[in-house]
Amino acid sequence: LLTIPSTRMLTIQPYMVLVHLVSVPLRDALKESLESDLSTILEWGKSNLVTFNENKTQSMIVSLKKGSNDKSLVMDGILLDNRESINNLGIDIRNNLLWRNHIGSLIKRASRRVSVLRKIRHFIKAEHALILYKAQVRSILEYCSFLWDGVAHTHLDMLNRIEKRAFRIIGSHKVCDIDSLCHRRKVAGLCVFYKMYFGFFSDELSSAVP
């Protein structure tokens, strides 16, 4: 993605994603190619009694070039709006491939749950509070972390502060002697790389390994 000036991402809710990589001079050809793909998908849907909702279909161009969202696609006669971001399975993907907004969303959600943990802490044991932290807070802070683990350290530090705040509420150093978020993110990334390298994923992902 870093070597290609523009990427078009199209999601057809809720499960289908089309991604095309293209250089800037080929955008017109890309538009025709994507609309041809959409027509093929619609024809398949008619043959299999499946209806696609054009109002829930999103289009986004991933590019650092200004004015790159000027090519709108047409699906079944309806003009699709280009989006600056697409939320796919809880991941906020922006057209500049920055994760600031996504990290901010994680922090807000996790902070609210930590506040709830603080209110009920004196009703439960430290062991039970740790279980709640793992299930309700940590699961948010590390969701799909292998995608965004390369963000600036300032963003990762904000996630680590949420973890430290939860540990202070739990209050037991012995109970909180668990792997840190940083360590778990590294392990998750290595697990994904291992599966890609040894062909446990699709051929498209496995072929991306140098």
C-alpha positions as a LaTeX table, in Angstrom:
\begin{tabular}{lrrr}
\hline
Residue & $x$ (\AA) & $y$ (\AA) & $z$ (\AA) \\
\hline
Leu1 & 0.00 & 0.00 & 0.00 \\
Leu2 & 2.87 & 2.37 & 0.64 \\
Thr3 & 4.18 & 2.03 & $-2.90$ \\
Ile4 & 0.85 & 2.35 & $-4.68$ \\
Pro5 & $-0.65$ & 5.85 & $-4.90$ \\
Ser6 & $-4.26$ & 4.82 & $-4.60$ \\
Thr7 & $-6.42$ & 1.96 & $-3.39$ \\
Arg8 & $-10.15$ & 1.55 & $-3.86$ \\
Met9 & $-12.02$ & $-0.31$ & $-1.14$ \\
Leu10 & $-15.66$ & $-1.26$ & $-1.55$ \\
Thr11 & $-17.74$ & $-3.04$ & 1.08 \\
Ile12 & $-21.07$ & $-4.64$ & 0.36 \\
Gln13 & $-22.74$ & $-5.11$ & 3.71 \\
Pro14 & $-22.39$ & $-7.20$ & 5.66 \\
Tyr15 & $-19.80$ & $-9.67$ & 4.39 \\
Met16 & $-18.29$ & $-8.82$ & 1.01 \\
Val17 & $-15.23$ & $-6.64$ & 0.44 \\
Leu18 & $-13.70$ & $-5.73$ & $-2.91$ \\
Val19 & $-10.21$ & $-4.21$ & $-2.92$ \\
His20 & $-8.36$ & $-2.93$ & $-6.00$ \\
Leu21 & $-4.84$ & $-1.50$ & $-6.09$ \\
Val22 & $-4.23$ & 1.03 & $-8.82$ \\
Ser23 & $-1.96$ & 3.90 & $-9.78$ \\
Val24 & $-3.39$ & 7.39 & $-10.22$ \\
Pro25 & $-3.62$ & 7.39 & $-14.07$ \\
Leu26 & $-5.74$ & 4.23 & $-14.00$ \\
Arg27 & $-8.61$ & 5.52 & $-11.86$ \\
Asp28 & $-11.07$ & 5.75 & $-14.75$ \\
Ala29 & $-10.30$ & 2.18 & $-15.72$ \\
Leu30 & $-10.66$ & 1.17 & $-12.08$ \\
Lys31 & $-14.13$ & 2.75 & $-11.92$ \\
Glu32 & $-15.24$ & 0.75 & $-14.94$ \\
Ser33 & $-13.73$ & $-2.44$ & $-13.52$ \\
Leu34 & $-15.45$ & $-2.05$ & $-10.16$ \\
Glu35 & $-18.81$ & $-1.24$ & $-11.72$ \\
Ser36 & $-18.42$ & $-4.33$ & $-13.89$ \\
Asp37 & $-17.74$ & $-6.37$ & $-10.75$ \\
Leu38 & $-20.82$ & $-4.87$ & $-9.12$ \\
Ser39 & $-22.95$ & $-5.81$ & $-12.11$ \\
Thr40 & $-21.63$ & $-9.37$ & $-11.91$ \\
Ile41 & $-22.47$ & $-9.51$ & $-8.19$ \\
Leu42 & $-25.98$ & $-8.19$ & $-8.81$ \\
Glu43 & $-26.56$ & $-10.75$ & $-11.56$ \\
Trp44 & $-25.38$ & $-13.49$ & $-9.23$ \\
Gly45 & $-27.77$ & $-12.21$ & $-6.58$ \\
Lys46 & $-30.72$ & $-12.30$ & $-8.95$ \\
Ser47 & $-29.87$ & $-15.86$ & $-9.98$ \\
Asn48 & $-29.62$ & $-16.97$ & $-6.35$ \\
Leu49 & $-32.51$ & $-14.90$ & $-4.95$ \\
Val50 & $-30.18$ & $-12.64$ & $-2.96$ \\
Thr51 & $-30.88$ & $-8.91$ & $-2.73$ \\
Phe52 & $-28.07$ & $-6.43$ & $-2.08$ \\
Asn53 & $-28.85$ & $-3.14$ & $-0.37$ \\
Glu54 & $-27.24$ & $-0.31$ & $-2.33$ \\
Asn55 & $-27.85$ & 2.13 & 0.54 \\
Lys56 & $-25.57$ & 0.04 & 2.77 \\
Thr57 & $-22.82$ & $-0.31$ & 0.19 \\
Gln58 & $-19.78$ & 1.86 & 0.92 \\
Ser59 & $-16.94$ & 3.04 & $-1.28$ \\
Met60 & $-13.62$ & 4.50 & $-0.20$ \\
Ile61 & $-10.39$ & 5.48 & $-1.93$ \\
Val62 & $-7.26$ & 4.98 & 0.17 \\
Ser63 & $-4.87$ & 7.72 & $-0.88$ \\
Leu64 & $-2.84$ & 10.61 & 0.53 \\
Lys65 & $-3.60$ & 12.66 & $-2.57$ \\
Lys66 & $-6.14$ & 15.44 & $-2.02$ \\
Gly67 & $-9.29$ & 15.26 & $-4.08$ \\
Ser68 & $-8.94$ & 11.52 & $-4.53$ \\
Asn69 & $-12.57$ & 10.85 & $-3.60$ \\
Asp70 & $-13.98$ & 12.40 & $-6.76$ \\
Lys71 & $-14.83$ & 9.14 & $-8.52$ \\
Ser72 & $-18.26$ & 7.89 & $-7.50$ \\
Leu73 & $-19.45$ & 4.41 & $-8.38$ \\
Val74 & $-22.87$ & 3.45 & $-9.67$ \\
Met75 & $-24.59$ & 0.32 & $-8.37$ \\
Asp76 & $-27.85$ & $-0.72$ & $-10.00$ \\
Gly77 & $-28.47$ & 2.87 & $-11.11$ \\
Ile78 & $-27.75$ & 4.35 & $-7.66$ \\
Leu79 & $-24.76$ & 6.65 & $-7.11$ \\
Leu80 & $-22.65$ & 5.47 & $-4.17$ \\
Asp81 & $-21.17$ & 8.01 & $-1.79$ \\
Asn82 & $-17.42$ & 7.91 & $-1.22$ \\
Arg83 & $-16.55$ & 7.67 & 2.47 \\
Glu84 & $-13.58$ & 8.95 & 4.41 \\
Ser85 & $-13.81$ & 5.91 & 6.68 \\
Ile86 & $-15.36$ & 2.47 & 6.68 \\
Asn87 & $-16.19$ & 0.49 & 9.80 \\
Asn88 & $-15.76$ & $-3.18$ & 9.04 \\
Leu89 & $-16.29$ & $-5.70$ & 11.87 \\
Gly90 & $-15.50$ & $-3.07$ & 14.49 \\
Ile91 & $-12.37$ & $-1.74$ & 12.76 \\
Asp92 & $-12.44$ & 1.92 & 11.70 \\
Ile93 & $-10.42$ & 2.07 & 8.46 \\
Arg94 & $-9.75$ & 5.61 & 7.20 \\
Asn95 & $-8.76$ & 6.69 & 3.71 \\
Asn96 & $-5.37$ & 7.96 & 4.95 \\
Leu97 & $-4.67$ & 4.68 & 6.80 \\
Leu98 & $-4.21$ & 6.49 & 10.12 \\
Trp99 & $-5.54$ & 4.84 & 13.26 \\
Arg100 & $-5.98$ & 7.88 & 15.51 \\
Asn101 & $-9.79$ & 7.77 & 15.40 \\
His102 & $-9.92$ & 4.03 & 15.91 \\
Ile103 & $-7.62$ & 4.18 & 18.95 \\
Gly104 & $-9.69$ & 7.04 & 20.36 \\
Ser105 & $-12.83$ & 4.95 & 20.01 \\
Leu106 & $-11.19$ & 2.02 & 21.81 \\
Ile107 & $-10.12$ & 4.30 & 24.67 \\
Lys108 & $-13.63$ & 5.72 & 25.13 \\
Arg109 & $-15.27$ & 2.30 & 25.20 \\
Ala110 & $-12.68$ & 0.82 & 27.54 \\
Ser111 & $-12.75$ & 3.85 & 29.88 \\
Arg112 & $-16.50$ & 3.54 & 30.34 \\
Arg113 & $-16.12$ & $-0.11$ & 31.34 \\
Val114 & $-13.27$ & 0.66 & 33.71 \\
Ser115 & $-15.53$ & 3.23 & 35.39 \\
Val116 & $-18.17$ & 0.54 & 35.88 \\
Leu117 & $-15.50$ & $-1.77$ & 37.30 \\
Arg118 & $-14.54$ & 0.95 & 39.80 \\
Lys119 & $-18.15$ & 1.30 & 40.99 \\
Ile120 & $-18.60$ & $-2.42$ & 41.68 \\
Arg121 & $-15.07$ & $-3.19$ & 42.89 \\
His122 & $-15.92$ & $-3.16$ & 46.60 \\
Phe123 & $-18.67$ & $-5.75$ & 46.03 \\
Ile124 & $-16.37$ & $-8.39$ & 44.47 \\
Lys125 & $-13.01$ & $-10.02$ & 45.12 \\
Ala126 & $-9.85$ & $-8.99$ & 43.30 \\
Glu127 & $-9.82$ & $-12.28$ & 41.38 \\
His128 & $-13.32$ & $-11.66$ & 40.09 \\
Ala129 & $-12.45$ & $-8.05$ & 39.20 \\
Leu130 & $-9.52$ & $-9.32$ & 37.14 \\
Ile131 & $-11.82$ & $-11.71$ & 35.27 \\
Leu132 & $-14.13$ & $-8.80$ & 34.47 \\
Tyr133 & $-11.17$ & $-6.74$ & 33.30 \\
Lys134 & $-10.00$ & $-9.48$ & 30.94 \\
Ala135 & $-13.46$ & $-10.09$ & 29.53 \\
Gln136 & $-14.83$ & $-6.55$ & 29.31 \\
Val137 & $-11.84$ & $-4.21$ & 29.06 \\
Arg138 & $-8.80$ & $-6.03$ & 27.74 \\
Ser139 & $-10.82$ & $-7.64$ & 24.96 \\
Ile140 & $-11.52$ & $-4.14$ & 23.63 \\
Leu141 & $-7.98$ & $-2.83$ & 24.01 \\
Glu142 & $-6.41$ & $-5.68$ & 22.04 \\
Tyr143 & $-9.12$ & $-6.41$ & 19.45 \\
Cys144 & $-7.38$ & $-6.98$ & 16.08 \\
Ser145 & $-4.26$ & $-5.32$ & 17.50 \\
Phe146 & $-2.06$ & $-6.89$ & 14.81 \\
Leu147 & $-3.65$ & $-4.44$ & 12.34 \\
Trp148 & $-2.84$ & $-1.22$ & 14.19 \\
Asp149 & 0.10 & $-2.17$ & 16.45 \\
Gly150 & 2.38 & 0.03 & 14.34 \\
Val151 & 0.72 & 3.27 & 15.47 \\
Ala152 & 2.64 & 6.01 & 17.28 \\
His153 & 3.82 & 5.17 & 20.79 \\
Thr154 & 1.74 & 8.05 & 22.15 \\
His155 & $-1.43$ & 6.19 & 21.12 \\
Leu156 & $-0.20$ & 2.90 & 22.57 \\
Asp157 & 0.71 & 4.69 & 25.82 \\
Met158 & $-2.91$ & 5.81 & 26.16 \\
Leu159 & $-4.02$ & 2.18 & 25.95 \\
Asn160 & $-1.41$ & 1.21 & 28.54 \\
Arg161 & $-2.72$ & 3.91 & 30.89 \\
Ile162 & $-6.18$ & 2.35 & 30.71 \\
Glu163 & $-4.63$ & $-0.96$ & 31.75 \\
Lys164 & $-2.74$ & 0.63 & 34.68 \\
Arg165 & $-5.92$ & 2.39 & 35.81 \\
Ala166 & $-7.78$ & $-0.92$ & 35.87 \\
Phe167 & $-4.97$ & $-2.56$ & 37.85 \\
Arg168 & $-5.11$ & 0.21 & 40.46 \\
Ile169 & $-8.84$ & $-0.40$ & 40.84 \\
Ile170 & $-8.34$ & $-4.16$ & 41.21 \\
Gly171 & $-5.75$ & $-3.35$ & 43.87 \\
Ser172 & $-3.86$ & $-6.62$ & 44.16 \\
His173 & $-0.35$ & $-6.75$ & 42.66 \\
Lys174 & $-0.29$ & $-10.53$ & 43.01 \\
Val175 & $-3.57$ & $-10.96$ & 41.14 \\
Cys176 & $-2.55$ & $-8.47$ & 38.42 \\
Asp177 & 0.70 & $-10.29$ & 37.66 \\
Ile178 & $-0.32$ & $-11.04$ & 34.06 \\
Asp179 & 1.14 & $-10.39$ & 30.61 \\
Ser180 & 1.04 & $-6.74$ & 29.59 \\
Leu181 & $-0.91$ & $-5.40$ & 26.62 \\
Cys182 & 2.38 & $-4.70$ & 24.82 \\
His183 & 3.50 & $-8.30$ & 25.20 \\
Arg184 & 0.14 & $-9.69$ & 24.09 \\
Arg185 & 0.13 & $-7.43$ & 21.01 \\
Lys186 & 3.55 & $-8.73$ & 19.98 \\
Val187 & 2.48 & $-12.35$ & 20.47 \\
Ala188 & $-0.70$ & $-11.77$ & 18.46 \\
Gly189 & 1.31 & $-10.25$ & 15.60 \\
Leu190 & 3.77 & $-13.13$ & 15.60 \\
Cys191 & 0.92 & $-15.66$ & 15.55 \\
Val192 & $-0.63$ & $-13.98$ & 12.52 \\
Phe193 & 2.73 & $-13.87$ & 10.72 \\
Tyr194 & 3.33 & $-17.55$ & 11.52 \\
Lys195 & $-0.03$ & $-18.52$ & 10.03 \\
Met196 & 0.60 & $-16.40$ & 6.93 \\
Tyr197 & 4.11 & $-17.78$ & 6.43 \\
Phe198 & 3.10 & $-21.41$ & 6.73 \\
Gly199 & $-0.03$ & $-21.10$ & 4.60 \\
Phe200 & $-2.78$ & $-21.31$ & 7.21 \\
Phe201 & $-4.48$ & $-18.27$ & 5.65 \\
Ser202 & $-5.76$ & $-17.72$ & 2.11 \\
Asp203 & $-3.34$ & $-17.81$ & $-0.82$ \\
Glu204 & $-3.70$ & $-14.02$ & $-1.26$ \\
Leu205 & $-2.43$ & $-13.34$ & 2.26 \\
Ser206 & 0.23 & $-16.03$ & 2.22 \\
Ser207 & 1.65 & $-14.74$ & $-1.06$ \\
Ala208 & 2.17 & $-11.29$ & 0.55 \\
Val209 & 4.93 & $-12.69$ & 2.77 \\
Pro210 & 8.38 & $-11.80$ & 1.32 \\
\hline
\end{tabular}
